[in-house]
């Protein structure tokens, strides 16, 4: 690889961006379902599970955002 060529070949970057977009769509479904769960009343145990779900979704969305940023910067 020459210094001027991107680290990620364009065809790979395109596919990674497509997969990342699909992942974003799937995560959005989970975010919306979690929002609806939060709008209902639950016992303390259920609230803890909902919070765990919320934290996991936020973490997954952050990882996906980092992946997209990396692909943009390296392709």
Secondary structure, 3 states (H helix, E strand, C coil): CCCCCCCCCHHHHHHHHHHHHHHHHHHHHHHHHHHHHHCCCCCHHHHHHHHHHHHHHHHHHHHHHHHHHHHHHCC
